[in-house]
Amino acid sequence: MDGTNGVKAYVSQPSGIRVRAKADNAGPRAWGGPTIDFFDAGGKKAFSLTRPGAEFYKARLWIPSFH
């Protein structure tokens, strides 16, 4: 991907869509972060979703047609 440190979850779908959660070391729990990153099949970052106050550690994509 992009050499990011602190990756806690990385999911790759058969379609090539990828999802990543990483620690930001800024919240009350250093092991999580409030943002989930989404990547297209080519590995280019498509968008990110942030939930203020959240501490994501794992990520799973339940519906491949999330977009």
Secondary structure, DSSP 8 states (H G I E B T S, - for coil): ----S-EEEEEE-TTS-EEEEE--S-SSSTT-BSEEEEE-TTS-EEEEEE-TT--B-----S-TT--
